[in-house]
Amino acid sequence: MSASTETVRVAAPGNALSQSVRDSLVVAQRNLIRMSRIPEMVIFGLIQPIMFVVLFSYVFGGSMQIGGSSSATAYKNFLMAGIFAQTVTFATASSGAGIADDMHKGLIDRFRSLPMARGAVLTGRTLADLVQTALTLLVLAVVALLVGWRVGSDGDTNAGRVLGAFGLLLLLGYAFTWIGALIGLSVRTPEAATSGGLIWLFPVTFISNAFVDTSHMTPWLRHVAEWNPFSATVQACRVLFANPGQSASDAWPMVHPVWASLIYSVLIILIFRTLSVRKYRSATA
């Protein structure tokens, strides 16, 4: 059955893309149904970013200088773009753990026995994670408004720019889930995938402009932070939200943050999707 299906696919390559899309959506639906039957996965995924919002807002608010002001409100408006970006990138760990769990249980091998596009299993998983990330962002935005965050606090903005900022956040989160997918395929257990998915995220998110103005860093560290893909998305969101940003910088990603965010995210998707699909084929062969 699978041999004849493969023959049809080779004979009609024009159907390959539509077949891959359909297969990816089926796998995404399967993962979303699974998430809905394990509500604690969603609940615990929401608790952590809410804790970050409350802790950073009330513990560090008033002790940080943003644009020459040590106002707690100024720091909250500065902080939220960083918290949003951190939240979407930390979804990487759960994505990698989910794929590692499917590998450990042999589910991936069962998928391979079906006449389906090879990359559909990973694409479907990352799309399902994207939906969960979008839900988390929505809840987080409501919590941010409750603690005092406001768009347009440092200039004018509009609904289109705000939606564009959230779009960049989701694109960054989707890009990072492909890194998580590669990690999940490269380790033996879900526990190792969780640890491997988090350990590199801390330097990426903290050596950035997410929580502090990089002008306070040593010159070499500031240079690293300003060229960090994570920082580009944070700065782009601050521009689109019209929230206070970091001090003026001549680094290209800080001068053109929206374009830098788009370019970085697309490059990460192209590179790590290719590596993940290649690893998927060899890891389950």
C-alpha positions in Angstrom: 0.0 0.0 0.0 2.7 2.5 1.0 4.8 1.4 -2.0 2.0 2.2 -4.5 1.4 5.5 -2.7 5.0 6.5 -3.0 4.8 5.7 -6.8 1.8 8.0 -7.2 3.7 10.8 -5.4 6.7 10.5 -7.6 4.6 10.5 -10.7 2.7 13.6 -9.6 5.1 15.9 -7.8 2.7 18.8 -8.1 0.6 17.2 -5.4 3.5 16.9 -2.9 3.0 20.4 -1.4 -0.8 20.0 -0.9 -0.2 16.5 0.5 2.4 17.8 3.0 0.0 20.6 4.1 -2.9 18.2 4.7 -0.7 15.8 6.6 0.8 18.6 8.7 -2.7 19.8 9.6 -3.8 16.3 10.6 -0.8 15.9 12.9 -1.4 19.4 14.3 -5.0 18.5 15.0 -3.9 15.3 16.8 -1.5 17.3 19.0 -4.1 19.9 19.8 -6.6 17.2 20.8 -4.0 15.6 23.0 -3.3 19.0 24.7 -7.0 19.6 25.3 -7.1 16.2 27.1 -4.2 17.1 29.3 -5.3 20.6 30.6 -2.5 20.7 33.2 0.0 21.1 30.3 -1.7 24.4 29.3 -2.3 25.6 32.9 1.4 25.1 33.9 2.4 26.8 30.7 0.4 29.8 31.7 1.5 30.0 35.3 5.2 30.5 34.6 5.0 33.7 32.4 2.4 35.2 34.7 4.8 34.7 37.6 7.5 36.4 35.6 5.2 39.4 34.9 4.3 39.9 38.5 7.7 39.2 40.0 9.7 41.4 37.6 7.1 44.2 37.7 6.9 44.5 41.5 10.4 43.3 42.5 12.5 45.3 39.9 10.0 48.0 39.2 11.2 51.3 40.7 14.8 50.1 41.0 15.6 50.2 37.2 16.3 53.4 35.3 14.6 53.6 31.9 15.2 56.7 29.9 16.5 58.5 33.0 13.3 57.6 34.9 13.2 55.1 37.8 9.4 55.0 37.7 7.9 51.6 38.2 5.4 52.3 35.5 8.2 53.1 33.0 9.9 49.9 33.8 6.7 47.9 33.4 6.2 49.3 29.9 9.8 48.6 29.1 9.6 45.1 30.5 6.6 43.6 28.8 8.1 43.2 25.3 10.9 41.2 26.9 8.5 39.1 28.9 6.4 38.4 25.8 9.5 37.3 23.9 10.8 35.2 26.7 7.5 33.4 26.9 7.3 32.4 23.3 11.0 31.2 23.3 10.6 29.2 26.4 7.9 27.1 24.6 10.9 25.5 22.9 11.6 23.2 25.8 8.0 21.8 25.8 8.2 21.3 22.1 11.4 19.4 22.3 10.2 17.3 25.2 7.0 16.4 23.3 8.9 15.2 20.3 11.3 13.3 22.5 8.4 11.6 24.2 6.9 10.5 20.9 10.2 9.1 19.9 10.6 7.3 23.2 7.2 5.7 22.9 7.7 4.6 19.3 4.9 6.8 18.0 7.2 8.4 15.4 8.1 5.0 14.0 4.3 4.3 13.6 3.9 7.6 11.7 6.8 6.5 9.4 4.9 3.4 8.4 2.0 5.6 7.0 2.0 7.0 3.5 2.5 10.6 4.7 5.0 13.5 4.0 8.1 13.0 6.0 8.3 16.6 7.4 4.6 16.6 8.3 5.1 15.0 11.7 7.4 17.8 12.8 5.5 20.6 11.1 2.3 19.5 12.7 3.9 19.4 16.1 5.3 22.9 15.7 2.0 24.3 14.4 0.2 22.9 17.5 2.8 24.4 19.7 2.2 27.7 17.9 -1.5 27.6 18.8 -0.7 27.0 22.4 1.8 29.9 22.4 -0.8 32.2 20.9 -3.2 31.3 23.7 -0.5 31.9 26.3 0.3 35.3 24.8 -3.3 36.3 24.9 -3.6 35.5 28.6 -0.3 37.1 29.3 -1.3 40.3 27.6 -4.5 40.5 29.8 -2.3 40.0 32.9 0.1 42.7 31.7 -2.8 45.2 31.3 -3.9 44.4 34.8 -0.5 45.2 36.3 -0.3 48.5 34.5 1.3 47.9 31.0 0.0 50.2 28.3 0.7 50.5 24.6 1.5 54.0 23.3 3.1 55.0 26.6 6.1 56.5 24.7 4.4 57.7 21.5 1.6 56.9 19.1 0.7 53.5 17.9 -2.4 51.8 16.4 -4.1 48.4 16.3 -2.2 47.3 13.2 1.2 48.0 14.7 0.2 46.2 18.0 -1.0 43.1 16.0 2.2 43.3 14.0 4.3 43.1 17.2 2.4 40.0 18.4 2.9 38.5 14.9 6.7 39.0 15.2 6.5 37.4 18.6 4.7 34.3 17.3 7.1 34.1 14.3 10.0 34.1 16.7 8.3 31.5 18.9 7.7 29.3 15.8 11.3 29.6 14.8 12.5 28.6 18.2 10.3 25.5 18.3 12.3 24.2 15.3 15.4 24.4 17.5 13.4 22.5 20.1 12.4 19.9 17.5 16.0 19.3 16.6 17.0 18.9 20.3 14.0 16.5 20.9 15.2 14.3 18.0 18.8 14.4 19.2 18.3 13.1 22.8 17.1 9.9 24.2 14.5 10.9 26.8 11.9 13.7 27.4 13.8 14.8 30.5 17.0 15.3 28.6 15.0 17.3 26.0 13.6 19.6 28.6 17.0 20.3 30.2 18.6 20.7 26.8 15.8 23.0 25.6 16.2 25.3 28.6 19.9 25.5 29.3 20.8 27.5 26.2 17.7 29.8 26.5 18.9 31.5 29.7 22.0 33.2 28.1 20.0 34.0 25.0 17.2 35.7 26.9 19.3 37.4 29.6 22.2 38.6 27.5 19.7 40.8 25.7 17.8 44.0 26.0 14.7 42.2 27.5 15.1 43.2 31.1 17.8 45.9 31.2 19.0 48.7 28.9 22.1 47.3 27.2 24.0 50.6 27.6 24.7 49.5 31.2 26.6 46.4 30.0 30.3 46.2 29.3 31.1 47.1 25.6 31.7 43.5 24.4 28.6 42.1 26.1 26.5 45.0 24.8 27.7 44.1 21.3 26.6 40.5 21.7 23.2 41.6 23.2 22.4 44.0 20.4 23.1 41.4 17.7 21.1 38.7 19.5 18.1 37.7 17.4 16.0 37.7 20.6 16.9 41.4 21.2 15.8 42.3 17.7 12.3 41.0 18.3 12.1 42.7 21.7 13.2 46.0 20.3 10.8 45.7 17.3 7.9 45.1 19.8 8.9 48.1 21.8 8.8 50.2 18.6 5.5 48.9 17.5 3.9 49.1 21.0 5.4 52.6 21.4 6.9 51.6 24.7 10.2 52.9 26.2 13.2 51.4 24.5 16.9 51.2 25.3 19.4 53.9 24.7 20.3 54.9 21.1 22.6 52.4 19.4 24.1 52.2 15.9 23.9 48.4 15.7 21.9 47.5 12.6 19.4 45.2 14.4 18.6 48.0 16.9 18.2 50.7 14.1 16.0 48.4 11.9 14.5 46.0 14.5 11.4 45.0 12.6 13.4 43.9 9.5 16.1 42.3 11.7 13.4 40.3 13.6 11.8 39.1 10.4 15.1 38.1 8.8 16.4 36.4 11.9 13.2 34.4 12.4 13.0 33.3 8.8 16.6 32.2 8.7 16.2 30.2 11.9 13.1 28.4 10.5 14.9 27.6 7.2 18.0 26.3 8.9 16.6 24.3 11.7 13.6 22.9 9.8 16.1 21.5 7.3 18.3 20.1 10.0 15.3 18.7 11.9 13.7 16.9 9.0 17.1 15.4 8.1 17.6 14.3 11.7 14.1 12.9 11.8 14.8 10.7 8.8 18.0 9.3 10.2 16.9 9.1 13.8 13.9 6.9 13.1 15.3 4.9 10.1 
